[in-house]
Amino acid sequence: SQVLDTRDVQVFKVTVNGQDAQFAFGEKHSFKGTPLEITFPNELRRGQEAIVEISFESSPQSSALQWFTPEQTSGKKHPFLFSQCQ
């Protein structure tokens, strides 16, 4: 499993290597946010890569998430999301 930090996001779906994965939020902490625990659908071998995709929606209260519009990126084709506070 993998635990990620979140703050005020709604998660709809998680996949690992293209397969649906179970996920659950832990107990919310006042300033650390809420842990999101992802349970991988299959056990990974040592050194095996995992592509984790999370479908989510942020909110104005979602601190540390910042968006670039396509025009603000070097390729000018796609928006870009980055996070801070890791």
A tleap script that builds the chain and sets N, CA, C and O, in Angstrom:
source leaprc.protein.ff14SB
mol = sequence {
  NSER GLN VAL LEU ASP THR ARG ASP VAL GLN
  VAL PHE LYS VAL THR VAL ASN GLY GLN ASP
  ALA GLN PHE ALA PHE GLY GLU LYS HIE SER
  PHE LYS GLY THR PRO LEU GLU ILE THR PHE
  PRO ASN GLU LEU ARG ARG GLY GLN GLU ALA
  ILE VAL GLU ILE SER PHE GLU SER SER PRO
  GLN SER SER ALA LEU GLN TRP PHE THR PRO
  GLU GLN THR SER GLY LYS LYS HIE PRO PHE
  LEU PHE SER GLN CYS CGLN
}
set mol.1.N position { 0.839 -1.187 0.000 }
set mol.1.CA position { 0.000 0.000 0.000 }
set mol.1.C position { 0.877 1.240 0.000 }
set mol.1.O position { 2.081 1.173 0.245 }
set mol.2.N position { 0.247 2.371 -0.279 }
set mol.2.CA position { 0.934 3.662 -0.345 }
set mol.2.C position { 0.077 4.684 0.387 }
set mol.2.O position { -1.144 4.698 0.226 }
set mol.3.N position { 0.702 5.537 1.188 }
set mol.3.CA position { -0.028 6.589 1.893 }
set mol.3.C position { 0.443 7.938 1.365 }
set mol.3.O position { 1.642 8.212 1.313 }
set mol.4.N position { -0.516 8.779 0.973 }
set mol.4.CA position { -0.231 10.114 0.457 }
set mol.4.C position { -0.890 11.157 1.353 }
set mol.4.O position { -1.885 10.873 2.019 }
set mol.5.N position { -0.343 12.338 1.365 }
set mol.5.CA position { -0.952 13.453 2.084 }
set mol.5.C position { -1.990 14.122 1.202 }
set mol.5.O position { -1.781 14.273 -0.002 }
set mol.6.N position { -3.117 14.527 1.797 }
set mol.6.CA position { -4.132 15.282 1.064 }
set mol.6.C position { -4.661 16.386 1.957 }
set mol.6.O position { -4.479 16.353 3.174 }
set mol.7.N position { -5.313 17.356 1.356 }
set mol.7.CA position { -6.010 18.387 2.119 }
set mol.7.C position { -7.183 18.886 1.284 }
set mol.7.O position { -7.007 19.527 0.248 }
set mol.8.N position { -8.382 18.575 1.767 }
set mol.8.CA position { -9.612 19.087 1.158 }
set mol.8.C position { -9.733 18.765 -0.329 }
set mol.8.O position { -10.033 19.637 -1.145 }
set mol.9.N position { -9.496 17.502 -0.664 }
set mol.9.CA position { -9.748 17.031 -2.013 }
set mol.9.C position { -10.777 15.901 -1.951 }
set mol.9.O position { -10.911 15.220 -0.934 }
set mol.10.N position { -11.495 15.720 -3.048 }
set mol.10.CA position { -12.441 14.625 -3.164 }
set mol.10.C position { -11.858 13.639 -4.173 }
set mol.10.O position { -11.566 14.014 -5.309 }
set mol.11.N position { -11.689 12.393 -3.772 }
set mol.11.CA position { -11.124 11.369 -4.645 }
set mol.11.C position { -12.255 10.495 -5.166 }
set mol.11.O position { -13.076 9.999 -4.394 }
set mol.12.N position { -12.293 10.311 -6.479 }
set mol.12.CA position { -13.336 9.519 -7.117 }
set mol.12.C position { -12.878 8.106 -7.450 }
set mol.12.O position { -13.638 7.149 -7.302 }
set mol.13.N position { -11.623 7.979 -7.906 }
set mol.13.CA position { -11.136 6.684 -8.375 }
set mol.13.C position { -9.613 6.666 -8.309 }
set mol.13.O position { -8.956 7.686 -8.512 }
set mol.14.N position { -9.065 5.483 -8.019 }
set mol.14.CA position { -7.616 5.282 -8.027 }
set mol.14.C position { -7.328 4.011 -8.818 }
set mol.14.O position { -7.977 2.984 -8.616 }
set mol.15.N position { -6.360 4.086 -9.711 }
set mol.15.CA position { -5.908 2.892 -10.416 }
set mol.15.C position { -4.404 2.741 -10.222 }
set mol.15.O position { -3.678 3.724 -10.077 }
set mol.16.N position { -3.955 1.492 -10.222 }
set mol.16.CA position { -2.528 1.175 -10.158 }
set mol.16.C position { -2.235 0.248 -11.329 }
set mol.16.O position { -2.795 -0.843 -11.432 }
set mol.17.N position { -1.356 0.698 -12.199 }
set mol.17.CA position { -1.036 -0.047 -13.427 }
set mol.17.C position { -2.304 -0.423 -14.196 }
set mol.17.O position { -2.413 -1.528 -14.727 }
set mol.18.N position { -3.254 0.503 -14.249 }
set mol.18.CA position { -4.472 0.326 -15.022 }
set mol.18.C position { -5.573 -0.462 -14.339 }
set mol.18.O position { -6.650 -0.624 -14.912 }
set mol.19.N position { -5.337 -0.957 -13.131 }
set mol.19.CA position { -6.345 -1.737 -12.409 }
set mol.19.C position { -6.906 -0.908 -11.254 }
set mol.19.O position { -6.174 -0.174 -10.590 }
set mol.20.N position { -8.210 -1.033 -11.023 }
set mol.20.CA position { -8.839 -0.317 -9.910 }
set mol.20.C position { -8.175 -0.701 -8.599 }
set mol.20.O position { -7.879 -1.870 -8.351 }
set mol.21.N position { -7.948 0.307 -7.764 }
set mol.21.CA position { -7.348 0.089 -6.448 }
set mol.21.C position { -8.308 0.608 -5.372 }
set mol.21.O position { -9.036 1.576 -5.588 }
set mol.22.N position { -8.295 -0.045 -4.229 }
set mol.22.CA position { -9.092 0.439 -3.104 }
set mol.22.C position { -8.341 1.580 -2.437 }
set mol.22.O position { -7.111 1.611 -2.427 }
set mol.23.N position { -9.102 2.518 -1.878 }
set mol.23.CA position { -8.482 3.637 -1.184 }
set mol.23.C position { -9.387 4.070 -0.033 }
set mol.23.O position { -10.598 3.852 -0.055 }
set mol.24.N position { -8.771 4.687 0.966 }
set mol.24.CA position { -9.527 5.174 2.119 }
set mol.24.C position { -8.785 6.345 2.734 }
set mol.24.O position { -7.555 6.397 2.737 }
set mol.25.N position { -9.558 7.281 3.254 }
set mol.25.CA position { -8.980 8.415 3.968 }
set mol.25.C position { -8.826 8.061 5.437 }
set mol.25.O position { -9.692 7.413 6.025 }
set mol.26.N position { -7.725 8.487 6.019 }
set mol.26.CA position { -7.503 8.311 7.449 }
set mol.26.C position { -8.089 9.476 8.216 }
set mol.26.O position { -8.892 10.248 7.692 }
set mol.27.N position { -7.679 9.590 9.453 }
set mol.27.CA position { -8.183 10.643 10.333 }
set mol.27.C position { -7.566 11.997 9.970 }
set mol.27.O position { -6.354 12.115 9.795 }
set mol.28.N position { -8.423 13.009 9.861 }
set mol.28.CA position { -7.972 14.357 9.499 }
set mol.28.C position { -7.182 14.972 10.654 }
set mol.28.O position { -7.583 14.884 11.815 }
set mol.29.N position { -6.062 15.590 10.316 }
set mol.29.CA position { -5.223 16.290 11.290 }
set mol.29.C position { -5.355 17.783 11.032 }
set mol.29.O position { -5.466 18.205 9.881 }
set mol.30.N position { -5.346 18.576 12.076 }
set mol.30.CA position { -5.625 20.013 11.952 }
set mol.30.C position { -4.722 20.734 10.955 }
set mol.30.O position { -5.212 21.561 10.186 }
set mol.31.N position { -3.422 20.449 10.943 }
set mol.31.CA position { -2.553 21.163 10.001 }
set mol.31.C position { -1.802 20.242 9.046 }
set mol.31.O position { -1.213 20.722 8.078 }
set mol.32.N position { -1.807 18.952 9.286 }
set mol.32.CA position { -1.124 18.030 8.378 }
set mol.32.C position { -2.014 17.559 7.243 }
set mol.32.O position { -1.514 17.053 6.238 }
set mol.33.N position { -3.325 17.715 7.383 }
set mol.33.CA position { -4.229 17.253 6.335 }
set mol.33.C position { -4.768 15.872 6.653 }
set mol.33.O position { -4.857 15.477 7.816 }
set mol.34.N position { -5.130 15.136 5.599 }
set mol.34.CA position { -5.755 13.828 5.753 }
set mol.34.C position { -4.976 12.792 4.943 }
set mol.34.O position { -4.778 12.981 3.742 }
set mol.35.N position { -4.533 11.707 5.571 }
set mol.35.CA position { -3.826 10.676 4.795 }
set mol.35.C position { -4.778 9.935 3.871 }
set mol.35.O position { -5.922 9.654 4.229 }
set mol.36.N position { -4.294 9.624 2.685 }
set mol.36.CA position { -5.026 8.812 1.712 }
set mol.36.C position { -4.235 7.531 1.540 }
set mol.36.O position { -3.124 7.548 1.011 }
set mol.37.N position { -4.813 6.399 1.993 }
set mol.37.CA position { -4.131 5.113 1.863 }
set mol.37.C position { -4.663 4.373 0.648 }
set mol.37.O position { -5.865 4.138 0.516 }
set mol.38.N position { -3.747 4.014 -0.234 }
set mol.38.CA position { -4.077 3.290 -1.462 }
set mol.38.C position { -3.592 1.853 -1.299 }
set mol.38.O position { -2.422 1.611 -1.005 }
set mol.39.N position { -4.507 0.904 -1.495 }
set mol.39.CA position { -4.161 -0.514 -1.439 }
set mol.39.C position { -3.987 -1.009 -2.864 }
set mol.39.O position { -4.925 -0.985 -3.660 }
set mol.40.N position { -2.783 -1.457 -3.179 }
set mol.40.CA position { -2.501 -1.916 -4.539 }
set mol.40.C position { -3.287 -3.188 -4.833 }
set mol.40.O position { -3.405 -4.050 -3.963 }
set mol.41.N position { -3.834 -3.324 -6.058 }
set mol.41.CA position { -4.633 -4.508 -6.391 }
set mol.41.C position { -3.796 -5.787 -6.495 }
set mol.41.O position { -4.321 -6.886 -6.322 }
set mol.42.N position { -2.512 -5.648 -6.773 }
set mol.42.CA position { -1.594 -6.797 -6.864 }
set mol.42.C position { -0.305 -6.454 -6.133 }
set mol.42.O position { 0.095 -5.292 -6.069 }
set mol.43.N position { 0.331 -7.463 -5.591 }
set mol.43.CA position { 1.606 -7.242 -4.923 }
set mol.43.C position { 2.672 -6.928 -5.971 }
set mol.43.O position { 2.714 -7.549 -7.033 }
set mol.44.N position { 3.522 -5.968 -5.663 }
set mol.44.CA position { 4.585 -5.601 -6.592 }
set mol.44.C position { 5.868 -6.343 -6.253 }
set mol.44.O position { 6.175 -6.576 -5.083 }
set mol.45.N position { 6.603 -6.708 -7.273 }
set mol.45.CA position { 7.918 -7.312 -7.076 }
set mol.45.C position { 8.925 -6.197 -6.800 }
set mol.45.O position { 8.722 -5.054 -7.208 }
set mol.46.N position { 9.981 -6.527 -6.124 }
set mol.46.CA position { 11.038 -5.550 -5.842 }
set mol.46.C position { 11.535 -4.973 -7.164 }
set mol.46.O position { 11.890 -5.717 -8.078 }
set mol.47.N position { 11.558 -3.654 -7.261 }
set mol.47.CA position { 12.026 -2.980 -8.460 }
set mol.47.C position { 10.957 -2.763 -9.522 }
set mol.47.O position { 11.203 -2.082 -10.518 }
set mol.48.N position { 9.770 -3.336 -9.320 }
set mol.48.CA position { 8.691 -3.160 -10.300 }
set mol.48.C position { 8.114 -1.758 -10.179 }
set mol.48.O position { 7.878 -1.268 -9.075 }
set mol.49.N position { 7.891 -1.124 -11.306 }
set mol.49.CA position { 7.308 0.205 -11.318 }
set mol.49.C position { 5.800 0.134 -11.179 }
set mol.49.O position { 5.167 -0.833 -11.603 }
set mol.50.N position { 5.235 1.166 -10.581 }
set mol.50.CA position { 3.778 1.260 -10.453 }
set mol.50.C position { 3.350 2.632 -10.938 }
set mol.50.O position { 3.910 3.648 -10.526 }
set mol.51.N position { 2.366 2.659 -11.804 }
set mol.51.CA position { 1.785 3.915 -12.257 }
set mol.51.C position { 0.475 4.083 -11.502 }
set mol.51.O position { -0.470 3.318 -11.695 }
set mol.52.N position { 0.430 5.094 -10.642 }
set mol.52.CA position { -0.747 5.364 -9.825 }
set mol.52.C position { -1.460 6.573 -10.412 }
set mol.52.O position { -0.874 7.648 -10.543 }
set mol.53.N position { -2.736 6.391 -10.765 }
set mol.53.CA position { -3.545 7.477 -11.297 }
set mol.53.C position { -4.693 7.738 -10.330 }
set mol.53.O position { -5.381 6.814 -9.897 }
set mol.54.N position { -4.887 9.010 -10.000 }
set mol.54.CA position { -5.920 9.398 -9.043 }
set mol.54.C position { -6.841 10.411 -9.704 }
set mol.54.O position { -6.400 11.473 -10.142 }
set mol.55.N position { -8.122 10.073 -9.772 }
set mol.55.CA position { -9.136 11.014 -10.268 }
set mol.55.C position { -9.658 11.760 -9.053 }
set mol.55.O position { -10.210 11.155 -8.134 }
set mol.56.N position { -9.481 13.073 -9.050 }
set mol.56.CA position { -9.847 13.853 -7.871 }
set mol.56.C position { -10.361 15.224 -8.268 }
set mol.56.O position { -10.223 15.657 -9.412 }
set mol.57.N position { -10.947 15.884 -7.307 }
set mol.57.CA position { -11.386 17.269 -7.474 }
set mol.57.C position { -10.858 18.064 -6.292 }
set mol.57.O position { -11.051 17.677 -5.140 }
set mol.58.N position { -10.195 19.172 -6.578 }
set mol.58.CA position { -9.701 20.031 -5.510 }
set mol.58.C position { -10.761 21.064 -5.154 }
set mol.58.O position { -11.810 21.144 -5.794 }
set mol.59.N position { -10.476 21.841 -4.140 }
set mol.59.CA position { -11.391 22.900 -3.713 }
set mol.59.C position { -10.563 24.138 -3.388 }
set mol.59.O position { -9.338 24.053 -3.302 }
set mol.60.N position { -11.206 25.273 -3.209 }
set mol.60.CA position { -10.436 26.471 -2.827 }
set mol.60.C position { -9.677 26.295 -1.509 }
set mol.60.O position { -8.705 27.009 -1.261 }
set mol.61.N position { -10.107 25.355 -0.663 }
set mol.61.CA position { -9.426 25.105 0.609 }
set mol.61.C position { -8.255 24.136 0.464 }
set mol.61.O position { -7.542 23.883 1.435 }
set mol.62.N position { -8.047 23.592 -0.733 }
set mol.62.CA position { -6.966 22.628 -0.974 }
set mol.62.C position { -5.631 23.360 -1.018 }
set mol.62.O position { -5.180 23.790 -2.079 }
set mol.63.N position { -5.017 23.495 0.127 }
set mol.63.CA position { -3.750 24.234 0.181 }
set mol.63.C position { -2.638 23.450 -0.509 }
set mol.63.O position { -2.683 22.224 -0.605 }
set mol.64.N position { -1.661 24.175 -0.976 }
set mol.64.CA position { -0.443 23.637 -1.589 }
set mol.64.C position { -0.648 23.068 -2.986 }
set mol.64.O position { 0.288 22.491 -3.540 }
set mol.65.N position { -1.837 23.204 -3.584 }
set mol.65.CA position { -2.042 22.807 -4.975 }
set mol.65.C position { -2.054 24.060 -5.835 }
set mol.65.O position { -2.796 25.005 -5.564 }
set mol.66.N position { -1.241 24.060 -6.855 }
set mol.66.CA position { -1.178 25.216 -7.730 }
set mol.66.C position { -1.256 24.758 -9.183 }
set mol.66.O position { -0.674 23.743 -9.568 }
set mol.67.N position { -1.981 25.524 -9.969 }
set mol.67.CA position { -2.206 25.187 -11.377 }
set mol.67.C position { -1.538 26.203 -12.288 }
set mol.67.O position { -1.531 27.402 -12.009 }
set mol.68.N position { -0.981 25.705 -13.378 }
set mol.68.CA position { -0.545 26.564 -14.479 }
set mol.68.C position { -1.531 26.341 -15.619 }
set mol.68.O position { -1.910 25.205 -15.904 }
set mol.69.N position { -1.936 27.403 -16.259 }
set mol.69.CA position { -2.760 27.276 -17.457 }
set mol.69.C position { -1.843 26.801 -18.591 }
set mol.69.O position { -0.623 26.901 -18.463 }
set mol.70.N position { -2.396 26.289 -19.689 }
set mol.70.CA position { -1.523 25.876 -20.799 }
set mol.70.C position { -0.587 27.002 -21.258 }
set mol.70.O position { 0.562 26.753 -21.620 }
set mol.71.N position { -1.081 28.219 -21.238 }
set mol.71.CA position { -0.271 29.352 -21.699 }
set mol.71.C position { 0.933 29.608 -20.787 }
set mol.71.O position { 1.920 30.200 -21.225 }
set mol.72.N position { 0.865 29.170 -19.530 }
set mol.72.CA position { 1.959 29.391 -18.583 }
set mol.72.C position { 3.038 28.311 -18.650 }
set mol.72.O position { 4.072 28.436 -17.994 }
set mol.73.N position { 2.812 27.250 -19.434 }
set mol.73.CA position { 3.785 26.163 -19.524 }
set mol.73.C position { 4.693 26.346 -20.733 }
set mol.73.O position { 4.392 27.134 -21.630 }
set mol.74.N position { 5.798 25.620 -20.754 }
set mol.74.CA position { 6.739 25.778 -21.861 }
set mol.74.C position { 6.165 25.269 -23.184 }
set mol.74.O position { 6.439 25.851 -24.234 }
set mol.75.N position { 5.371 24.187 -23.152 }
set mol.75.CA position { 4.792 23.658 -24.375 }
set mol.75.C position { 3.520 24.352 -24.807 }
set mol.75.O position { 3.111 24.240 -25.962 }
set mol.76.N position { 2.889 25.070 -23.885 }
set mol.76.CA position { 1.674 25.856 -24.134 }
set mol.76.C position { 0.493 25.021 -24.635 }
set mol.76.O position { -0.413 25.556 -25.274 }
set mol.77.N position { 0.497 23.688 -24.343 }
set mol.77.CA position { -0.578 22.818 -24.823 }
set mol.77.C position { -1.441 22.251 -23.707 }
set mol.77.O position { -2.638 22.038 -23.905 }
set mol.78.N position { -0.859 22.001 -22.536 }
set mol.78.CA position { -1.564 21.318 -21.456 }
set mol.78.C position { -1.439 22.102 -20.150 }
set mol.78.O position { -0.414 22.740 -19.909 }
set mol.79.N position { -2.474 22.058 -19.303 }
set mol.79.CA position { -2.323 22.665 -17.972 }
set mol.79.C position { -1.379 21.805 -17.133 }
set mol.79.O position { -1.106 20.656 -17.483 }
set mol.80.N position { -0.888 22.353 -16.040 }
set mol.80.CA position { 0.064 21.653 -15.193 }
set mol.80.C position { -0.306 21.888 -13.745 }
set mol.80.O position { -0.517 23.028 -13.331 }
set mol.81.N position { -0.388 20.811 -12.967 }
set mol.81.CA position { -0.669 20.875 -11.533 }
set mol.81.C position { 0.578 20.477 -10.781 }
set mol.81.O position { 1.205 19.469 -11.107 }
set mol.82.N position { 0.950 21.258 -9.770 }
set mol.82.CA position { 2.049 20.832 -8.911 }
set mol.82.C position { 1.670 21.081 -7.462 }
set mol.82.O position { 0.807 21.904 -7.155 }
set mol.83.N position { 2.329 20.358 -6.594 }
set mol.83.CA position { 2.000 20.481 -5.174 }
set mol.83.C position { 3.246 20.844 -4.385 }
set mol.83.O position { 4.378 20.599 -4.801 }
set mol.84.N position { 2.989 21.433 -3.239 }
set mol.84.CA position { 4.052 21.781 -2.297 }
set mol.84.C position { 3.687 21.136 -0.961 }
set mol.84.O position { 2.660 20.465 -0.858 }
set mol.85.N position { 4.488 21.326 0.023 }
set mol.85.CA position { 4.260 20.827 1.382 }
set mol.85.C position { 4.458 19.326 1.492 }
set mol.85.O position { 3.885 18.715 2.394 }
set mol.86.N position { 5.240 18.699 0.620 }
set mol.86.CA position { 5.481 17.273 0.734 }
set mol.86.C position { 6.307 17.088 1.959 }
set mol.86.O position { 6.662 15.960 2.300 }
savepdb mol mol.pdb
quit
